[in-house]
């Protein structure tokens, strides 16, 4: 199973990129800078990578666990992942040109509101992983070791 240190490092990096990007884009002029775009596209890559890793390495293994409560937890996280992916895809389609690595902002206040909402959704997911999923996996690991 994936080391928790790797997951925590990913969580930290996503949080850091989120904070930096949200700070930068408060000013409309900063939205079109190469630096802001680099931070944004690194953020999107890290989020996608993290969600895929959690789904593949943690949830997919828990879904086949004999205990129904564990299965339900895994199922909730997988459902949440699908919803985040769907919302994230729409957000990216609305606000950037991925092939040109450019933001396409028509309305700054609308962009800012949707960005804060999208990033908040990701940070909430990370918090739920840390508070619910990781402790469950540690508990199951401890039970198997005993």
MOCOR-V731196 format. One record per backbone hydrogen bond with DSSP energy under -1.0 kcal/mol. CO is the residue of the C=O (numbers start at 0). NH is the residue of the N-H. E is the energy in kcal/mol with one decimal. If there is no record, write none. Layout:
co->CO nh->NH e->E
co->CO nh->NH e->E
This chain:
co->2 nh->6 e->-1.6
co->3 nh->7 e->-3.0
co->4 nh->8 e->-2.0
co->5 nh->9 e->-2.3
co->6 nh->10 e->-2.6
co->7 nh->11 e->-2.5
co->8 nh->12 e->-2.4
co->9 nh->13 e->-2.7
co->10 nh->14 e->-2.3
co->11 nh->15 e->-2.6
co->12 nh->16 e->-2.8
co->13 nh->17 e->-2.4
co->14 nh->18 e->-2.5
co->15 nh->19 e->-2.5
co->16 nh->20 e->-2.8
co->17 nh->21 e->-2.7
co->18 nh->22 e->-1.8
co->19 nh->23 e->-2.5
co->20 nh->24 e->-2.6
co->23 nh->26 e->-1.2
co->26 nh->29 e->-1.1
co->29 nh->32 e->-1.6
co->32 nh->36 e->-2.0
co->33 nh->37 e->-2.7
co->34 nh->38 e->-2.5
co->35 nh->39 e->-2.6
co->36 nh->40 e->-2.8
co->37 nh->41 e->-2.0
co->38 nh->42 e->-2.5
co->39 nh->43 e->-2.5
co->40 nh->44 e->-1.8
co->41 nh->45 e->-2.5
co->42 nh->46 e->-2.6
co->43 nh->47 e->-2.3
co->44 nh->48 e->-2.5
co->45 nh->49 e->-2.6
co->46 nh->50 e->-2.6
co->47 nh->51 e->-2.2
co->48 nh->52 e->-2.3
co->49 nh->53 e->-2.7
co->50 nh->54 e->-2.6
co->51 nh->55 e->-2.9
co->52 nh->56 e->-3.1
co->53 nh->57 e->-1.7
co->53 nh->58 e->-2.3
co->54 nh->59 e->-2.2
co->57 nh->61 e->-2.1
co->58 nh->62 e->-2.2
co->61 nh->64 e->-1.8
co->66 nh->70 e->-2.1
co->67 nh->71 e->-2.7
co->68 nh->72 e->-2.1
co->69 nh->73 e->-2.5
co->70 nh->74 e->-2.7
co->71 nh->75 e->-2.4
co->72 nh->76 e->-2.2
co->73 nh->77 e->-2.5
co->74 nh->78 e->-2.6
co->75 nh->79 e->-2.5
co->76 nh->80 e->-2.3
co->77 nh->81 e->-2.2
co->78 nh->82 e->-2.1
co->79 nh->83 e->-2.6
co->80 nh->84 e->-2.9
co->81 nh->85 e->-2.2
co->82 nh->86 e->-2.6
co->83 nh->87 e->-3.2
co->84 nh->88 e->-2.6
co->85 nh->89 e->-2.0
co->86 nh->90 e->-2.6
co->87 nh->91 e->-2.8
co->88 nh->92 e->-2.3
co->89 nh->93 e->-2.2
co->90 nh->94 e->-2.1
co->91 nh->95 e->-1.7
co->94 nh->103 e->-2.6
co->96 nh->101 e->-1.9
co->101 nh->96 e->-3.4
co->106 nh->110 e->-2.7
co->107 nh->111 e->-2.9
co->108 nh->112 e->-2.2
co->109 nh->113 e->-2.6
co->110 nh->114 e->-2.7
co->111 nh->115 e->-2.6
co->112 nh->116 e->-2.0
co->113 nh->117 e->-2.9
co->114 nh->118 e->-3.0
co->115 nh->119 e->-1.9
co->116 nh->120 e->-1.9
co->117 nh->121 e->-1.9
co->118 nh->122 e->-2.5
co->119 nh->123 e->-2.5
co->120 nh->124 e->-1.9
co->121 nh->125 e->-2.3
co->122 nh->126 e->-2.2
co->123 nh->127 e->-2.4
co->124 nh->128 e->-2.4
co->125 nh->129 e->-2.4
co->126 nh->130 e->-2.4
co->127 nh->131 e->-2.5
co->127 nh->132 e->-1.1
co->128 nh->133 e->-2.8
co->131 nh->135 e->-1.3
co->132 nh->136 e->-2.2
co->133 nh->137 e->-2.5
co->134 nh->138 e->-2.4
co->135 nh->139 e->-2.4
co->136 nh->140 e->-2.5
co->137 nh->141 e->-2.5
co->138 nh->142 e->-2.2
co->139 nh->143 e->-2.1
co->140 nh->144 e->-1.9
co->141 nh->145 e->-1.4
